[in-house]
Amino acid sequence: MFECIFTHRLMFTIAIVLAAAMAGCGQKAEETATVADTTVDTSAEVMAEPFEAVVDLPVDSPAELTRKKQEIISWTPQQADRINFALEGVTRIVRFADLGFGDEAEFALPRQGSAGWPVMNSVRLNLGRERTALVVRFHIDTLPGPRARGEGMLGLVGIHCDTLFGRDVELPRTAASTGRFEVLFLAEQLFARLSYIGVPTFALGRYGTIRDTMTLIFSFNPSRVNYLISLIGPGAGRPFPGHRYDRFRTERGEYHRELNEFPYVYETADSSYVNLFVGSRWRGRKSQLEPVLRVKMF
């Protein structure tokens, strides 16, 4: 009888010890998994690159301004007169690398139709009272593979009045301005357009073709709240007439004459900043086949 009780107590004690050991192992495993998960999350946060929505750069010194102008002219020396005209009176030159998207970036059209307004990358450029030039170089190419159906539009640079900033944001149609520079294929030819009223879509071949490097210069004048766009290519260069950067077009493609408040104009009347989008892409549903465009900006 005594041996039987002792045996039962011994077995019960062993069971308790085993259960405690197993519970301890489970707790250690759970703690280890928690620590591992925490380590992964922490490293991911450290690796994430912060995005600065506001680009606020100091005015260039005379020596720095001269150096930048000479560098821009060296890209296409035959267009020196047009470059000097585009940079006349400018006291600050902003390069693509200053916008916070890296030294260079590639943007490509989707192969399928896109819903809504183009997805784009958005920043706010502080002008102050200084005449500022945004200088961007771009190189157009096509992606390998079959052609895609539907008219495609690949925007390089444009102005908007929305309050969204960051990478890959979707702006509403009412936030589009009259000055976005876009490239597209029509009838087997590469074209460009600026969304100006009275400026039609034009063939890009005169300025440069696929695999050529071209330059865009947006010159902003805060005292007049207007800007000038200059397209400079190996073959030719041209300034386009300036427009106000505080008024925006509707989805119908014209100024909305009845509305004079946000989002048809800037939320505030401060002309010391301008909202820019870079690298927008969209594909419509027109029944046509065209190459898939890709642009590298730097």
Number of C-alpha atoms within 10 A of each C-alpha: 6 7 8 9 10 11 12 12 12 12 12 12 12 12 12 12 12 12 12 12 12 12 12 12 12 12 12 12 12 12 12 12 12 12 12 12 12 12 12 12 12 11 11 11 11 10 9 8 8 9 13 14 17 17 16 16 14 13 18 16 11 11 8 14 16 11 11 17 15 15 12 17 16 12 17 19 13 16 19 18 11 18 24 15 12 23 23 12 14 18 17 23 23 22 16 19 15 14 22 18 19 11 12 14 15 13 19 21 26 17 18 14 17 17 11 13 18 22 21 24 20 31 25 23 20 18 22 19 13 18 21 25 26 20 19 19 20 20 18 21 17 16 13 9 8 11 15 20 19 19 20 29 24 25 27 23 23 23 24 32 26 21 14 18 21 18 18 16 16 17 23 18 19 21 22 25 27 23 26 21 20 20 24 24 19 16 9 10 12 18 18 20 19 21 20 20 12 6 11 11 16 13 18 18 16 12 18 20 20 15 12 15 19 23 22 22 24 25 24 29 24 21 12 11 19 16 21 19 23 22 20 26 24 18 15 16 22 16 17 16 12 19 18 18 25 22 23 27 24 17 13 9 16 13 16 16 8 7 10 12 11 15 21 24 22 22 13 10 10 12 21 17 21 21 23 21 26 25 25 26 24 23 24 16 13 11 9 14 17 20 21 25 26 20 23 17 24 18
